[in-house]
Amino acid sequence: MAKSLDKWQFGDFQTPDSLAREVTQVLRINHKISPDIVIEPNCGKGAFIRASVDEFLDSKIIGLDINKKYVEEARLSISNHQNSNNVILYESDFFETNWRDLISKFSGYVLVIGNPPWVTSSELSILNSQNLPSKSNFQNRRGIEAITGSGNFDISEWMLLKYVEWLSEREGTIAVLCKYSVARKVIRQARRKSGNRFSTHIYLIDAKFHFRASVEACLFVLSTADIVDNSDCKVYENLKSREISYLIGERDGLILRDTIKYEKWKHLAGQNLKYVWRSGIKHDCSKVMELEQIYDTLFLNGIGKNYYMEEKYLYLLLKSSDIGNGRIENCRRFVLVTQQSVGDDTSNIQNIAPKTWQYLLDHDNYLKNRKSSIYKSKPPYSIFGIGSYSFKGWKIAISGLYKQLKFCLVKPIKGKPVMFDDTVNFLSFETEEEAEFIFKLITSTPAIEFLDSMIFWDEKRPITIDILTRRAVC
Ligand SMILES: C[S@@+](CC[C@H](N)C(=O)[O-])C[C@H]1O[C@@H](n2cnc3c(N)ncnc32)[C@H](O)[C@@H]1O
């Protein structure tokens, strides 16, 4: 147990030798890199040290790691190597190391290589809150938020931004394995700070295969070399690819996944205020607010109890999983829609539907204890994500969670509009004709390609209202 917690705390995923060697080959062959000095700031058991000592024969190689045993293991692994004299390895905490001093001791072209820790700041605070050995070296690092601009961030992102600083005044390349999302954030920050000083390349890697980690990862190469006018980041499907798959870049103030496709279709962009994307109902209490119909007016809630209720305030509910899987015809789940628009008085439910009111009273505790502050000083049993648009019969919906541009045309069921949960984005229409017309436009190849050019599929919620609003419709 302790071992795996340390592994977690130190973001410890040792790189297989074969992958480290592939990386150094890509650097030498594709990027023509022949560094004077190689720095591996978190060298672990030394995969990148071994690969570098074989690939960059004349380079001075420096490796550090916080784990003494790893440093010893790395040292031992190269002890018989003919160039082992070029290598200096020692135990050191990245955050305690005087990098400015260390780097200034060596002149020439620098290659910063490696695979920085795979752990986020919030994971570290969880470890801390569980009162585990507080050896973590990342805790209480002031200014991290100021640098990354975020409350939760990857430690590797913070380290990478430090590496970028090292290259602000000297020639060199950074080549690290990291999350695809981290690479993008670093590109953005580097560009903000240093304009077009760096060229960037991303080679996607299979993290599941190499690290048994379910995350989109890559080899990220940022360099003071290869600068061209266009500062787009070249993305390759894998380490062997020689052909660029797409170019990530900034256009019209947006970070885009595929600038070529975006340029092709951007003339279609535009917002028609008649069609506003909305997200579904937010109630933060599915146990009470979502029910299954047993028969007629008998409903089963998430606590496992049956209640007779009027149908007046109950609407069929499609969840993200229904929309994502195209299950839009048969649904048995209902949601209690207590308001017509946000902030409506709910007390009239008592007269209109007394059984429903009694049900709400019976579950007052659950609803009162909803954590989100949005429910404070609102009428009892309030919901959000509700308005006249919710009650229009025809809808075009897409799940914000699913990693595909799959739109569904949802019709009213038994004369009543269908509702969605708050992870579903949708447009609504009065008539079938209008809904079908817009559905055809939105699912046309140009519209799909245009949207796809802006979506980073590794995001937790890749399809946002913000992106849909830039849609190529009307
Ligand atoms: C993802 S592993 C990669 C190790 C090695 N770079 C490789 O590619 O195999 C991250 C490494 O960072 C080291 N590490 C974690 N926190 C550190 C710190 N504060 N200073 C130096 N090394 C640290 C861990 O011990 C671990 O070996």
The ligand as an ORCA input file, in Angstrom:
! r2SCAN-3c Opt
* xyz 0 1
  C       6.994      9.613    -14.429
  S       8.396      9.115    -13.482
  C       9.575      9.147    -14.760
  C      10.929      8.705    -14.388
  C      11.933      8.813    -15.535
  N      12.024     10.181    -16.004
  C      11.522      7.928    -16.680
  O      11.201      8.476    -17.733
  O      11.499      6.718    -16.537
  C       8.637     10.558    -12.521
  C       9.879     10.591    -11.688
  O       9.894     11.832    -11.003
  C      10.523     11.657     -9.757
  N      10.133     12.794     -8.895
  C       8.960     13.024     -8.315
  N       9.023     14.159     -7.612
  C      10.255     14.670     -7.775
  C      10.906     15.835     -7.311
  N      10.303     16.695     -6.517
  N      12.170     16.055     -7.668
  C      12.825     15.179     -8.463
  N      12.258     14.049     -8.933
  C      10.989     13.808     -8.596
  C       9.982     10.291     -9.304
  O      10.835      9.712     -8.334
  C       9.961      9.509    -10.620
  O      11.156      8.790    -10.791
*
